[in-house]
Amino acid sequence: MDAASTIRRARLGAGMSLRALAQRAGTSHATLAAYEAGRSIPRVDTLDRILRAAGYASDITMSARPDGTDAERDAKGRELLQVLDLAAQFPARHDPVIGFPRLPTNAGM
């Protein structure tokens, strides 16, 4: 999640100016402008306060990282080996000449 674009989308979706949202969120216009421009990154609680002031709620989700547990890494490794084995079954080189059927010509048209 990009805080700058999230704040901007929420503000525009609420139809609010920078000054109006800043006042409602209890922050300064300059600080909010810096957040939207990506010159500064708000803390999570500050981002939540700004989004709520615009009439939105934040939702944070968690997902497992690819380098999770040993079992997950082993499973991903086995899957990769299966994909590589499948890829090895296809020819790596193609014929230099592509064969195709001759199409009839319509000389009379």
C-alpha positions in Angstrom: 0.0 0.0 0.0 1.3 3.4 -1.0 0.4 6.0 1.6 0.6 8.9 -0.8 -1.8 7.6 -3.4 -4.1 6.1 -0.7 -4.5 9.5 1.0 -5.0 11.3 -2.3 -7.6 8.7 -3.4 -9.4 9.0 -0.1 -9.4 12.8 -0.2 -10.6 13.1 -3.8 -13.2 10.4 -3.2 -14.5 12.4 -0.3 -14.6 15.5 -2.4 -12.4 17.4 0.1 -9.6 19.9 -0.4 -6.2 19.5 1.2 -7.0 22.2 3.8 -10.4 20.7 4.7 -9.1 17.2 5.2 -6.1 18.5 7.1 -8.4 20.4 9.5 -10.7 17.5 10.0 -7.7 15.1 10.6 -6.1 17.5 13.0 -2.9 18.1 11.0 -1.5 20.9 9.0 -2.1 21.5 5.3 1.6 21.4 4.6 2.0 18.0 6.4 -0.9 16.5 4.4 0.5 17.9 1.2 3.9 16.3 2.0 2.2 13.0 2.6 0.3 13.1 -0.7 3.5 14.1 -2.6 5.4 11.3 -1.0 7.9 13.6 0.6 7.0 12.3 4.0 5.5 9.0 5.1 2.9 9.0 7.9 2.9 6.6 10.7 0.3 3.9 10.6 -1.9 5.6 13.2 -1.6 8.9 11.4 -2.6 7.3 8.1 -5.6 5.7 9.8 -6.7 9.1 11.3 -6.4 10.8 7.9 -8.4 8.1 6.2 -11.1 8.2 8.9 -11.3 11.9 8.6 -12.0 11.4 4.8 -14.7 8.9 5.6 -12.7 5.8 4.9 -11.4 2.9 7.1 -8.1 1.3 6.6 -7.8 -2.5 6.4 -4.5 -4.2 6.9 -4.1 -7.8 5.8 -1.2 -10.2 6.4 0.0 -12.9 4.1 2.8 -15.4 4.3 6.1 -14.4 2.8 7.6 -16.8 0.2 10.5 -17.4 2.5 8.2 -18.6 5.3 8.6 -21.9 7.1 10.9 -24.8 6.1 7.9 -26.8 4.9 6.7 -23.9 2.7 10.2 -23.4 1.2 10.4 -27.1 0.5 7.0 -27.2 -1.2 8.0 -24.2 -3.4 11.2 -25.9 -4.3 9.5 -29.1 -5.3 7.0 -27.1 -7.4 9.9 -25.3 -9.1 11.6 -28.6 -9.9 8.3 -29.9 -11.4 8.1 -26.8 -13.6 11.7 -27.2 -14.7 11.2 -30.9 -15.5 8.2 -30.0 -17.6 10.1 -27.3 -19.5 12.9 -29.7 -20.2 10.4 -31.9 -22.1 9.9 -29.2 -24.8 12.5 -28.8 -27.6 14.9 -26.0 -26.9 15.7 -25.4 -30.6 13.4 -25.0 -33.4 13.8 -25.8 -37.1 15.4 -22.8 -38.9 12.7 -23.0 -41.6 9.1 -22.7 -40.6 6.8 -25.0 -42.7 3.4 -23.8 -43.6 0.8 -24.8 -46.2 0.6 -23.0 -49.4 -2.6 -21.0 -49.7 -4.4 -20.9 -53.1 -4.1 -17.7 -55.0 -7.1 -16.0 -56.5 -5.7 -14.7 -59.7 -9.1 -14.0 -61.2 -10.0 -11.4 -58.5 
